[in-house]
Amino acid sequence: MQGKYRALWLNDDNFLEVIDQTKLPFSYETKVLKKTDEIVEAIKDMTVRGAGVIGSVAAFGIYIACMEVKGYDELREKALLIRESRPTAVNLMWAVDKMMELLKDSSDLVADAKKYAIELNDEEALESQNIAKFGADIIEDILKKKNKKSINILTHCNAGWLAVIDEGTALAPIYEAKKRGIDVHVWVDETRPRNQGASLTAWELTQSGVNHTIIADNTGGHLMQHGMVDMVITGADRVSANGDVANKIGTYLKALAAFDNDVPFYVAIPASTFDFDIIDGVKEIPIELRSEDEVKYMRGEDADGVVREVLITPKDSPAINYGFDVTPARLITGLITDKGICKADYEEIMKRFN
C-alpha cells in the first residue's frame, strides 16, 4: 500500500492519480489531480465515487491543498471546499476532519499531510481485508445451513475496490469467497440512473473472474420469490447511530423484498461510514438531489464502438433524481464491519464503535 491503491495512487511526481470511473466500462483512463479545485471537481462529477474512495481522495486532497497554502488558516478554506463537495457520504467529512485535526500543530504541512493521508488510507485498506474475511465466513455459514455447494448473492450499486480501497466492502466477501474456492454467482443490479452496477460492478467482477449476471433493478424481488437469491450484500454511504443505512437509491426496495422473502440482507461498511451524530437516519440523513439529466440521458457504446449519450425520455418531461435512500435498521440482518458482524442496533453500535 503506502500510497499505492487500486483505484487511486500517488504517482512518481507525488500528485494524486485516480481511475476515471466515468469512462468505465468502455475505456480505462486515469486523471492526475494537482489542485484543490481538481479534487473537488473529481468528487462532484463522479470521476471518483463510492463512499470510501471519496474519503480517500479527500484525505489526499488535503495533502494537495497543503501545496497551495502558506498556513493552517488558509488550509481551512480549502478543506471546506473539499468537505462540501458532496453531502451524503460521511466518509468524506470524516476524512477531511481527521486530516485537519492531525495537522493543526504541524510545522510542515505538506510532509505531514502526505504521511497522515497514507496512514489513513492504509488503515482503511486493512479494514477492507477484515470485512472480506468476516463476510466470507457468513457466506460459508449460509452454504452449510442450506447444504448447498454454490451461492447466489445479489448486490446493488458498486461497493468493490473502485468504491472502497483496497478490496471494497460489499464485494470484498465475494472476492474472498472465490479465493476460498467457493462457487459464487452474483446478481448485479444495473443501478439506474448512473448504472454503477452494470458499468462498474460488472467490470470489476469480470476483471476478477467472478461469475455474475446483470439484471434490471426491478428484477430482484422476482428472483427472491423463486428462491434464486441466497443473500443480499450492499455497501453504504452513511450509517446512523441506530443502524439506519443510506445507500444508492433502490436499496430500500431490495431490503423490503429480502425481508418479505426471508433472504438475509447484510450491509458491509468500514468504521468511517458511521455517523454517530444522527440517531434517526430516515429523518436526518441528507439525501443528495442530483441533475435530472442523469435520469433522462443514458450513456453507452453504439454499434460502431463510439460512446454516446442519448435522450431516453420526452425532451420536455421533467425528472427528479434522488441519489440515495435510507433502509431502516429493522430490515437489516447485520452490518459486516472490520470488527466483525454487528447488529443494526443503537446499543450494540455505540458499544462497539463509539
C-alpha positions in Angstrom: 0.0 0.0 0.0 1.9 3.1 1.2 0.1 5.5 -1.1 -0.5 2.9 -3.9 -4.0 1.6 -4.1 -6.1 0.0 -6.9 -8.4 2.9 -7.5 -6.0 5.8 -6.7 -2.3 6.3 -6.0 0.4 8.9 -5.6 2.3 9.0 -8.9 6.0 9.5 -9.4 5.5 13.3 -9.2 3.7 12.9 -5.8 0.4 14.0 -7.2 -2.8 12.0 -6.9 -3.8 9.9 -9.8 -7.2 8.2 -10.0 -9.1 5.9 -12.3 -11.7 8.0 -14.1 -14.8 5.9 -13.3 -17.0 7.9 -15.7 -15.1 6.2 -18.6 -15.7 2.6 -17.4 -16.5 0.0 -18.7 -15.7 1.2 -22.2 -12.2 2.5 -21.6 -9.7 2.6 -18.8 -8.4 6.1 -18.3 -6.8 7.9 -15.3 -6.7 11.6 -14.2 -3.9 13.4 -12.4 -5.2 15.7 -9.7 -2.8 18.5 -8.9 -5.0 21.2 -7.4 -7.8 21.5 -4.7 -10.3 22.6 -7.4 -9.5 19.4 -9.4 -10.1 17.3 -6.2 -13.4 18.9 -5.6 -14.5 18.5 -9.3 -13.5 14.9 -9.4 -15.7 14.2 -6.4 -18.6 16.3 -7.7 -18.7 14.9 -11.2 -18.2 11.3 -10.0 -14.8 10.8 -11.6 -14.3 9.1 -8.3 -17.3 7.7 -6.4 -18.1 5.3 -3.6 -18.1 6.5 0.0 -14.7 5.1 0.9 -12.8 6.2 -2.2 -14.4 9.7 -1.8 -13.0 9.8 1.7 -9.6 8.5 0.4 -9.5 11.2 -2.3 -10.5 13.8 0.3 -7.6 12.8 2.6 -5.1 13.1 -0.3 -7.0 16.3 -1.3 -5.9 17.9 2.0 -2.3 17.0 1.1 -2.7 18.5 -2.4 -4.3 21.6 -0.7 -1.3 21.9 1.6 0.9 22.5 -1.5 -1.2 25.6 -2.3 -1.3 27.4 1.1 1.0 29.2 3.4 -0.5 28.2 6.7 -3.2 26.3 8.6 -5.8 29.1 8.5 -5.6 29.3 4.7 -5.9 25.5 4.6 -9.2 25.7 6.4 -10.8 27.4 3.4 -9.5 24.7 1.0 -10.7 22.0 3.4 -14.2 23.4 3.5 -14.4 23.3 -0.3 -13.5 19.6 -0.3 -15.7 18.8 2.7 -18.8 20.3 0.9 -18.2 18.7 -2.5 -20.9 16.0 -1.8 -23.5 15.9 1.0 -24.3 12.2 1.7 -21.1 10.2 2.0 -20.0 10.8 5.6 -16.5 9.3 4.9 -15.8 12.5 3.0 -16.4 14.7 6.1 -14.7 12.2 8.4 -11.5 12.2 6.3 -11.3 15.9 6.0 -12.0 16.5 9.7 -9.5 13.8 10.7 -6.8 15.3 8.5 -7.4 18.8 9.8 -7.2 17.6 13.4 -3.9 15.8 12.8 -2.4 18.9 11.0 -3.4 21.6 13.5 0.0 21.7 15.2 2.1 20.8 12.1 5.2 22.7 11.3 5.5 21.1 7.9 2.0 20.8 6.4 2.9 19.2 3.1 5.1 16.4 4.5 2.8 15.7 7.4 -0.3 15.7 5.3 1.2 13.2 2.9 2.2 11.0 5.8 -1.2 11.2 7.5 -3.2 10.6 4.3 -1.2 7.4 3.6 -1.7 6.2 7.2 -5.4 6.8 7.0 -5.7 5.0 3.7 -3.5 2.1 4.7 -5.8 1.7 7.7 -8.9 1.8 5.5 -7.4 -0.9 3.2 -6.8 -3.2 6.2 -10.4 -2.7 7.3 -11.5 -3.8 3.9 -9.5 -7.0 4.3 -11.2 -7.7 7.6 -14.6 -7.1 6.1 -13.7 -9.6 3.4 -12.9 -12.3 6.0 -16.0 -11.8 8.2 -18.3 -11.6 5.2 -16.9 -14.7 3.6 -17.4 -16.5 6.9 -21.1 -15.6 6.6 -21.2 -17.0 3.0 -19.8 -20.3 4.3 -22.3 -20.4 7.1 -25.2 -19.9 4.7 -23.9 -22.7 2.4 -23.7 -25.1 5.3 -27.2 -24.3 6.6 -28.7 -24.7 3.1 -26.5 -27.7 2.3 -25.5 -26.1 -1.0 -22.3 -26.1 -3.0 -22.9 -22.7 -4.7 -24.3 -19.4 -3.6 -26.3 -16.6 -5.3 -25.6 -13.2 -4.0 -27.5 -10.0 -5.0 -25.8 -6.6 -4.8 -26.9 -3.1 -5.6 -24.7 -0.2 -6.9 -20.9 -0.7 -6.7 -19.1 -1.4 -3.5 -15.9 -3.0 -4.7 -12.4 -1.7 -4.8 -13.5 1.2 -7.1 -15.6 2.4 -4.2 -13.6 1.4 -1.1 -9.9 0.7 -1.1 -8.5 -1.9 -1.5 -10.9 -4.8 -1.8 -14.2 -2.9 -1.3 -17.0 -3.6 1.1 -19.9 -5.5 -0.4 -17.7 -7.2 -3.0 -14.9 -7.9 -0.6 -16.5 -11.0 0.9 -17.3 -12.2 -2.6 -13.6 -11.9 -3.7 -12.6 -13.7 -0.5 -15.1 -16.4 -1.1 -13.8 -17.0 -4.5 -10.2 -17.3 -3.1 -11.5 -19.9 -0.7 -12.8 -22.0 -3.6 -16.5 -21.2 -3.1 -18.7 -21.3 -6.2 -20.1 -17.7 -6.1 -22.6 -16.2 -8.6 -23.6 -12.5 -8.3 -26.8 -10.9 -9.4 -25.7 -7.4 -10.4 -28.4 -4.7 -10.2 -27.9 -2.3 -13.1 -28.5 0.6 -10.6 -30.2 3.3 -12.5 -29.8 6.1 -13.3 -26.0 6.1 -13.4 -25.7 2.3 -13.8 -22.9 1.8 -11.4 -23.8 -1.9 -11.1 -23.9 -2.6 -14.9 -20.9 -0.4 -15.6 -18.6 -0.7 -12.5 -19.6 -3.8 -10.5 -19.8 -6.0 -13.6 -16.5 -4.6 -14.8 -14.8 -5.4 -11.5 -16.3 -8.9 -11.4 -15.1 -9.5 -15.0 -11.6 -8.5 -14.1 -11.7 -10.9 -11.1 -13.3 -13.8 -13.0 -16.3 -13.9 -10.7 -19.5 -15.4 -12.3 -22.2 -12.8 -12.5 -25.4 -11.8 -14.3 -26.6 -8.2 -14.8 -30.3 -7.6 -14.0 -32.7 -4.7 -14.3 -33.2 -3.1 -10.9 -36.8 -4.3 -10.6 -35.9 -8.0 -11.1 -34.6 -8.7 -7.6 -37.9 -9.2 -5.9 -38.9 -11.8 -8.5 -35.6 -13.7 -8.1 -36.1 -13.8 -4.3 -39.7 -15.1 -4.6 -38.4 -18.0 -6.6 -35.5 -18.9 -4.2 -32.8 -17.6 -6.6 -31.1 -15.3 -4.1 -29.4 -16.7 -1.0 -28.3 -13.4 0.5 -28.0 -9.7 -0.3 -24.9 -7.6 0.4 -24.7 -3.9 -0.2 -22.4 -1.1 0.8 -23.4 2.2 2.4 -22.6 5.9 2.2 -23.7 6.7 5.8 -25.0 4.6 8.7 -26.7 6.4 11.6 -26.1 5.5 15.2 -29.3 3.4 15.3 -28.3 1.3 12.3 -30.3 3.0 9.5 -28.4 2.8 6.2 -28.2 5.3 3.4 -27.1 3.8 0.2 -27.7 4.2 -3.5 -31.4 4.8 -4.4 -33.2 1.5 -4.7 -31.5 -0.2 -1.8 -34.6 0.2 0.4 -36.8 -1.7 -2.1 -34.3 -4.6 -2.1 -34.3 -4.7 1.7 -38.2 -4.8 1.7 -38.2 -7.7 -0.9 -35.5 -9.5 1.1 -37.4 -9.1 4.3 -40.6 -10.4 2.7 -38.9 -13.5 1.3 -36.7 -14.3 4.4 -33.5 -13.5 2.5 -30.6 -12.3 4.7 -29.8 -8.7 4.0 -26.3 -7.5 5.0 -24.5 -4.2 4.7 -20.7 -4.1 4.6 -19.0 -0.9 5.9 -15.8 0.5 7.3 -15.9 2.2 10.6 -15.7 5.7 8.9 -19.2 5.2 7.5 -20.9 5.6 10.9 -22.4 9.0 11.7 -22.9 9.0 15.5 -24.4 12.4 15.4 -27.5 11.1 13.6 -30.0 8.9 15.5 -32.8 8.6 13.0 -31.4 8.0 9.6 -34.7 8.3 7.7 -35.4 11.7 9.1 -31.9 13.1 9.5 -29.6 11.8 6.8 -29.3 14.4 4.0 -30.2 12.9 0.6 -28.4 14.3 -2.4 -30.6 15.6 -5.2 -28.7 15.2 -8.5 -29.2 16.5 -12.0 -32.4 15.3 -13.8 -30.2 14.7 -16.9 -28.9 11.6 -15.2 -32.4 10.1 -15.5 -33.2 11.5 -18.9 -30.0 10.5 -20.7 -28.1 7.3 -20.9 -24.5 6.7 -22.0 -23.4 3.7 -24.0 -21.4 2.3 -26.9 -23.1 2.2 -30.3 -22.6 -0.4 -33.0 -19.6 1.4 -34.3 -17.9 1.3 -30.9 -18.5 5.0 -30.3 -19.5 6.0 -26.8 -22.5 8.3 -27.0 -25.1 9.9 -24.7 -28.7 9.6 -25.8 -32.0 11.0 -24.6 -34.5 8.3 -23.5 -37.4 10.5 -22.4 -39.6 13.1 -23.9 -37.4 16.2 -24.1 -39.8 18.4 -22.1 -40.8 15.9 -19.4 -39.4 16.8 -16.0 -37.5 14.2 -13.9 -36.3 14.1 -10.3 -33.2 12.3 -9.2 -32.7 11.4 -5.6 -29.2 9.9 -5.3 -29.8 7.8 -2.2 -32.5 6.3 0.0 -32.4 5.1 3.6 -33.1 1.5 4.7 -34.4 1.2 8.3 -32.4 -0.8 10.7 -35.3 -3.3 11.3 -34.8 -4.6 7.7 -31.1 -5.3 8.1 -29.8 -8.7 9.1 -26.4 -7.4 10.2 -23.6 -5.0 9.5 -20.4 -6.6 8.2 -17.6 -4.5 9.7 -13.8 -4.8 10.2 -14.6 -5.7 13.8 -17.0 -8.5 13.0 -20.7 -8.8 12.5 -22.7 -6.1 14.3 -26.5 -5.9 14.7 -28.1 -2.7 13.2 -28.9 -1.6 16.7 -28.1 1.6 18.6 -26.8 0.0 21.8 -24.5 -2.5 20.0 -23.2 0.0 17.6 -22.4 2.5 20.3 -20.8 -0.1 22.5 -18.5 -1.4 19.7 -17.7 1.7 17.7 -18.1 4.9 19.6 
